[in-house]
Amino acid sequence: MAKSHQKWLGDRARVKALVAKRAEGAAACCTVWGCKRLPQAAARKGLSTFICRYHAQYHNRHGSYYKGTYRAAELLPYKRAALRYIRDHKADKGLLAAKSALDGIMQRAGPVQRMSDIMVMPAADKARAALARMRDAGVPADRLLLVYLTVCATITDDSVGPGGDREVFRQTQIGKAAHRLASGYHTDYGYERYPRSAGLAIRHLGQMIEKACEWVGAGCVAAVVVMAETSREGPRAASKPRQAAQGATRGR
């Protein structure tokens, strides 16, 4: 026990020395536009010499320093279009190969892990534990394929980019959307949640799903975008006359 404590003290001292060294060359403020906070190293709260603690954690949660996670309402038109596309192309070889690969990574994910074990696992193992929970919850491969197509179509049709690495943002968004499918479990004494969807584990989960869906071509995503736009234009055009009529009635 004493050796472990001494090792902990030694690691702590080395980290503090590294932070102090990096603070000397840190920027005057966070390099994210509009932020006036000190970088992590300058504030002695991390190792980054350009990004503040707030934006480092924001990137950790969303995969971008600027852009947040898509809301359910933003994903819904593309989710409906992707679901319709999957139903209309059941014999597509790319989709069938992706489903098989997704089912394979869930089957090879290993046993369902306990909450106490997940907290201390490496990021890659946490991602596999999430896939094991999905398999145990009966989540089909079609749902993961739907998540992949929905997120990719949303990002493709988004006029505002993530302001950084697009691949990191895409993988993080895929991982977060998939993580919601089985993010916790029930026990005899209540509901126990798993760790929030943030960090490298979510990105690893997105990478695994993206790798399994490599058979899905860009044409499939483009088709989903077109279907979403077409279905979205109809209800919007039809709702305007109704709103105008309601307003005219109220004015009377």
N, C-alpha and C positions, 0 to 999 in steps of 0.2 A: 504493500500500500504506500509505503514511504517513497519507493522508487517511482511509482506512478505519479505521485504528487510532485516530486522533483522534476520529472519529465514535463509535467504540465507547466510548472513554473518556468522551465527552460524554454519551452515553446512559446509561452506568453512573452517572455523577454525578447526573443528573436523577432516575433511579430511586431512588437512595439518599436524595436530598433529599425525594422524595415519600413514601418509607417513613418517614422521620423525622418528617415533618409529620403523617402519619396516625397514628403511634404516640402522639401527644399525646392523641388522642381515642379511643384503643382501650379496649375493655372490660378489666376486671381479669383475666378468665379466659375461656376458650372458652365460648360460649353453648350448646354441645351438652350435654344433660343428663348429669351425672356426670363430665364432663371438667374437669380442673383445670389444663390446659396454658394457656400464654399465647397470645393471638391472634397471627396471623402478623405484623401490624404491630408489636405490642408486643415480639415476639421478634426483630424485624428480619429476618424470613424470608419476607416477602410483604406484600401490600397489604390483606388482610382485617383489619378492626378487630374482628370478632366471632368468627371461626372460626380454630382452630389449624391448623398445617400438616398434622398427621396427618389431621384430619377433612376438610380441603380435598382432600387426595389420595384419601381414602376416597370422597368424593362424586364425584371425578373418575373413579374406577374403577367405582362401582356406581350412581351417579345418586341417592344418598341419603346423608345424614349418619349415619343410624342403621341402615338395612337393607342387608344384603349381597346379592350375586347369588344367584339361585335355583340350588340344586344339581340335578344331573341326576335324582336320585331324586324331587325335588319336582315337576319338570316332567313326569316320565314318564306319570302318569295322564292329564294333560291332553293330552299329545302323542298318546297312543293314541286318546283320544276325538276329537281334532281330525282325526287321520288317518281315522278311521272316518266322521266327519261329511263330510269332503271326498269320500270315496269314495261315500257315499250320496247326495250332492247334486251330481253332476257337471254337471247341466244348470242349476244355479242361476246366474242372470244376474250376480248380484253377485260370486260366486266366479270366474266366467269373465272378468269385466271386471278383477278384481284380478290374475288370472294374466296377462292380456294386458299390463296396466300394469307388472307386475313384470318380465316378459320385455323390455318396452320399455326400462326403466331399465338393465337389464344390457346390452342391445345398444348403448345410447348411452353406455356408461361409458367408452369409449375403449380404447386399447391397455393391455396389462398392463405395469405400471411396474416398474423395477428397484428393489431394496431401497435403494440409495443415493439414489435420487431421491425415494422415498416419505418418507424421514426429514425432508426439508426442504419438503415440500408443505404448503399450507394444509389445514385440517381437511376442507373440502368436497371437495377433490381427493383426499384420502386415502380418503374414503368411496367416491368413484367408482372409485378404484383397487381397493378391496375388491370392488366389484361386478364389475369387469373380471376379477379373479381367479376369482370364482365362475363367470362365463361361460366362462372358459378351462378351468375344471375340470369343466365340464359339469353344474353344479348347475341343476336345472330350477326353473321358477317355482313349481311345486307345493311345493318344499321351503321357499321363503321364505314362502309363504302358510301353510304348516304352522307355521313359527316364529312368525309373527304371531298366529295363532289360539291357539297354545299359551301364549305369554307373556301375552296379553290375558286368557285364561281363568284362568290361574294368579293373576294380580293381582286379577281380579274376585272370585275365591273365597277370597282371602287375608284373614283377619280382622285381620291386623296390617298397617297401612298403612306407607308409606315414611317418614312423619314429615316430609314436605316436599312439594315440587311433584310431584304424581302423574304429570303428563305427562312431566317430565324422567326420572323413574324408569322409566316404561314405555318410552320411546324408547331409553334406555340399555340396558335389558334386551333389547329387540328387537335392537338393534345388536350386543350381545355374543353373543347366540345365533346370529345370522346370520354374524358374523365367524368363528365356529368352523368353518363349512362349508368355508372355504378360507383358512386363516390363514397358510399358508406355501407354500413350493415346494421342489422337489428340484433340486440342481445336480450337476454332474459330480464335485464334491469333497465332497458330503455334503448334509445338510439345513439349510437356512437359514430361520430363522423371521422373520416380519414383526413389527413392533412390537406390544406387548401390547394387548389390547382395553381401552383406557382413553382418556379425554379427549374433546374435542369431535368428533373424527372418528367415534367410535362413536355419539355422539348424532346426528350428521348422517346416518349410515347408517340408524339407527332412524327418523329423520324421513322419509327417502326411502322406506323400506319402508312406513311407516305412511301416507304420502300415497298411495302406489300402492294400498293396501288400503282406501281410503276408501269403496269400494263395498260392503265387507263390513259389514253392519249389526250393531247391538248384539244383535239376536236370534240371530245365528249364534254369537256368543261365549257368550250365555246357554245356548244349546242344548248347546254343548261342555261347559260347566260341569255341566249336568244329566247328560250322558252320562258324564262322569268320576266324578261322585258315585255314579251307579248302578252302574257297573262296579267301583268301589272298595269298595262296601258288600258285594258278593257274596263276593269272595275273603276279606275280613276275617272275615265271619260264618262262613264255612266253615272257616277256619284255627283258630278257637278250640277247637272240639271235638277236632280232631286234636291240638293242643298238650296239652289236658287228658288225652286218652287216652295220649299219650306219657309224660306225667308220672305217670299212674297205673301204667303198665307199669314205669317205672323204680322207682317206690316199692315195687312187689312184689319 
